[in-house]
Amino acid sequence: MEAAIEGGREIGFTILSMTLSLAAVFIPVLFMSGIMGKLFHEFAVVIMAAIIISGVVSLSLTPMLCSRFLKPLGENQNAFQRSSEKSSMGARDFYGWTLRGVLRTASSPC
């Protein structure tokens, strides 16, 4: 529970700014005039509402669900959790290996 609260604090500003900027993109569509404005008015309202609801869920429900469902490593994990953890760690290691190679190549003089 403590980790969920701390994680929510860390990403709160980012989620809030992304939610507001995405909702702001559809404000001009909401106030369009003419035939196109009439066609896209409901679309803009629905998309803006979905973005705002998604932001609220991301700030409130998701961290709390993570605190309930995620367990510390090695604590009563089933086969699926162990295999997905192993594949995630493999992908992370592969990314690190390729990133080191690219940085080594980029930093070498031509």
Secondary structure by P-SEA (a helix, b strand, c coil): caaaaaaaaaaaaaaaaaaaaaaaaaccccccccaaaaaaaaaaaaaaaaaaaaaaaaaccaaaaaacccccccccccaaaaaaaaaaaaaaaaaaaaaaaaaaaaaccc
